[in-house]
């Protein structure tokens, strides 16, 4: 049975059709969700823990005595999980930690000219909130991806929220990453609690982490309402994968990668760019075979409806399409993938060659899997320690340095009609002039 046969010949498509194909699936958000989320945020802001209890009972069907996960439960979590989990989560931790440690920046210190010194220094964001989705498969990998760069960046207060009941595996992973403040709260109510603070949950400066439509909507509403007090990592949409392939590649590998991204959710999307119709047909055949052995077949069948195999004229056209689409994940199935890499400008994370499936980036290769989706890779980067830090500029001038710049600053402030700017320089240079210590 041919479940998937969505092959598009790019040269036969009109401009309108091409734009339609490269459109992302519409994020599942409607007026009803917006209205509900707005109500939740308003109540959490006003009533705090009382409203958290109300929504935890309503959505999670649990009446909790405390949202705070005790230190004892966190420390004892290692007793409740098997050795195999510990072994593999420790490997992932080591690799991710190793990659992110290399991102630490030295202070930039530049002598612009005699008497003028400029610096760029880094300071951690004081308090951050990490949201970890729950559900049937707790996202332990997301804890690694969020908390490791937060710790390396030097954030002092790291708060984690996740829907109850929080699994032993999540607690063990959080403890491995040094997270001590964990709260059993999920959904839009958790995002609101992190943004405004409650009697139990501290307010944070920045919120990180993925979630469902309610979580995403809450993050988007809060950045408009918090007046800069709390920000978010970046806008997020459904997960997506683009594959650029040549005819030398293995069709079963390509099909496996294509399907792996689609099990993330109903709105996920995969697109294969290939300039060989025979390879495209072989990939199709493999997709139809492999899908029958997957546990999330129902989800994949839904996301397949907005996924495509696009036949291009050549690799150059494939690269052009990829740069327009700006995928969250890009796999380059090619004999010489680095030649193609040189021409890629827009992508969240790139996987080179047939032995680099996207799955390794999701779990253990070392790079971060929190990435810009929905085309935001044109202007956003994947999560790193820089997202948990602030860059601060510093300048220090000697009297000589100020005098050297004074004419330029006074002229330009005059030009822009900024008298006070000009005066702040003039008052100093006049003082130095009176002392006759420096020549003009």
Buried (B, 14 or more C-beta within 10 A) or exposed (E): EEBBEBBBEBEEBEEEEBEEBBEBBEBBBEEEBBEBBBEBBEBBBEBBBEBBBBBBEEBBEEEBEEBBBEEEBBEBBBEEBEEEBBEEBEEBBEBBBEBBEEBEEEEEEEEEEEBBBBEBBBEBBEBBBBBBBBEEEBBBBBBBBBBBBBBBBBBEBBBBBBBBEBBBBBBBBBBBBEBBBBBBBBBBBBBBBBBBBBEBBBBBBBBBBBBBBBBBBBBBBBBEBBEEEBBBBBBBBBBBBBBBBBBEBBBBBBBBBBBBBBBBBBBBBBBBBBBBEEBBBBBBBBBBEBBEEBEBBEBBBBBBEBBBBBBBEEBEBBBBBBBEBBBBBBBBBBEEBEEBBEEBEBBBBBBBBBEBBBBBBBBBBBBBBBBBBBBBBEEBBBBBBBBBBBEEEEEEBEBBBBBBBBEEBBEEBEEEEEEEBBEEBBEBBEEBBEEEEBEE
